[in-house]
Amino acid sequence: MFLASNLKFLRKRRKRTQDEVAFALQLKRSTLNGYEHGVGQPNLDRLVALATYYRFRLDDLVCRDLSRLPESRLQVLEQPVTVISKQ
């Protein structure tokens, strides 16, 4: 499992601070820090929010060591932002 290291890697890849990501996801910075260090585990809703924020599929975020992939491959794996309208 690579969730903790991937969260830290993706945050740094986007040049964001923990405060910025935590604010965007409505988390405490200490909670995000715990996720990045493997101390805490997000529940399913938060895991989906993290995957959506970073635009990666859940299985890639959790099961693949993203830091070992070239930037070109990361760009392919990133999902386009999709807006779902409620009608």
Residue, then its C-alpha position, 0 to 999 in steps of 0.5 A: m500500500f502506497l497511500a501515505s507516500n502518494l499523498k505526500f508525493l502528489r502534494k509536493r508535485r503540485k507545490r502545495t502545503q499541507d495547510e492548502v490541501a487541508f483547507a481545500l478538503q475541509l480537513k485539519r492539517s494535522t489529519l492530513n499530516g497523519y494520512e501522509h505519515g501513515v499514522g491515520q487512515p482516511n475513511l472511504d468518503r475522505l479517500v474519495a475526496l483525496a482521489t478526486y482532489y489529486r485526479f487519480r483513480l482510487d486504485d492508483l492512489v492506494c496500490r501504485d507507487l506513483s513516485r516511481l513513475p515518469e511525469s509523462r505516465l503520471q499525466v496519462l493516469e490523471q483523470p480529467v475533472t468531471v462535473i456532475s450536475k444534479q437534475 
